[in-house]
Amino acid sequence: MDHYVIAWSDALLVGDPTIDAQHRRLVELIAGVPDYETADDAALLPEVLDHAAWHFSDEESFMSRIGYPALAAHRDEHKLLTRTLLAYKREYDEGKTDLYNLKHFLFRWIRDHIMDVDRKIGQYLAAQRRGGAGKE
């Protein structure tokens, strides 16, 4: 089985210090989930899910405050990700998947979500700071 490294990278920066700190914490939490069953896996997965739910709520409030035009679509993306995360967690709890597959999904999800969907928040914010209308 191939191993991969999950680590924070400045390529994941969105441009808001609070959002970036929350993303960094999510990456750290995901990196802490073991690849294989250990005594700690039961405690780490709920922490990842709890932090993700809290982050989504905070990020949506932030987008609302800055007038982000794609808030509704972004909120829908968060709902889909939450359902998918819960489905993966359920499959893990039922023994239908293992920690390696769950961790790999979490890593791909956070990397792709931040670098695609969340990056647009940063672009909008930067345009607002420059006095532009922003792009979506």
Order of alpha helices (4+ residues) and beta strands (2+ residues): alpha-alpha-alpha-alpha-alpha
